[in-house]
Every structure is written in C-alpha cells, then in structure tokens.
C-alpha cells in the first residue's frame, strides 16, 4: 500500500516517493547514511527551512483571496476597521 510523504504529500512506491525530485532523493539518501543524531539535525534544518513556506491549506486560502480580489470582492481598510470596531486608525 502506498503512503503519503510527510514533506510533499507524495505517494510512496517501492521505497521511493514518486513526487520527489531526484536531487531531493539524493539528499535524503545522504542523510540516511548519517548517524542518528546528525539525521535529526538535518531534519530539523529542513523543517525550519520549510516553515518559511505556506502550507497547502495556506496556499489554497491565498488563491481564494486572490480570486475574490479579482472578482472585486473586498473592502477597504477603513471599512474593515469600522466593521471591527477598531480604535487604531
């Protein structure tokens, strides 16, 4: 049975993620050869790097917002502040 990649949502077949680039596969293979503590360090670095990118849910919300903007479905900052009852102008 195929399983999803924790990095990319890719499908795993025969021990490989089919949506992973060759370069990323090579990097993962090099990490596999490291001692456990160094694997954890490499994983922490990669996870930290990925934190700067939006998740798939966030990308979807961004796309929805852009489409709404293109349809003219937005309000001004002044209107938002008024609607929110903000005292900060």
N, C-alpha and C positions, 0 to 999 in steps of 0.2 A: 504494500500500500504506500502511496506517495504521501509525503508530509511537507508542510509549508516551511519555508526558510524564515528564521527569525529576523533576518536582515532585509529581505526583499519580498516576502510573500511568494517566493518561487516554489515550484514543485520539485521534489527530490525524486530522482530516478537513478537506480544503480549507484547510489552513494554520491551523486552529484546533483547540484541544484541547476536545473535547466535554464533558469533566467539569470544566472550569474555570469559575468564576463570572464573571459579567460584570465585576464590579469588578476581579477579578484580571486579566482580559483587558485592561481599560483601563490598569491599572498596567503590565503588560508592554508594551503599545503605547507608553506614555510612556517607558519605559526604552529601547525600541528607538530612540527619537529622540535619545537622548543620545550624546555622544562615547564611544568605546570604553572609555576609562579610567573614565568615570563609570558606564557599564554594568557594568563589573567591580565597582565599589564597591557598586552597588545589588545585584548578585548576591551579593556577599559578605555584605551585611547580611541579605538574605533567607535565605541558607543558615545564617547564625549564628542567626537567629530560629527557623528550623525545627529546629535542633539541640536545642532545648528540648522538642520533641515526640517521643513514641516512634515508632519506625518501624513499618511494618505487621507485621513479624515480632515486634517487642516487644509491640504491641497484641494479637497473637494469643497470645503467651505469657502476658500479663496475663489475658486472657479464660480461657485454660486453667486458670490458677491460681485464678481466682475460682470457676470451675465445680467444681474439685477441692475447694475450701474448702466450697462449698455442699453437696457430697456427703459432707462430713466427712472428707475425705482430706487430713489434715495431721498434723503432730506439734508438740509443744511446743518452745519454745526450749531448755528444759532437755534434752529428748531429743535435739535436733539437736546441741547442744554435746557431749553424751555420745557420740553416734554419730560426730562429727567428731574426738573426742579433744581438744577444746579445753580449755586450761588457764585461759581467761578466763571468769569467771562473772559 
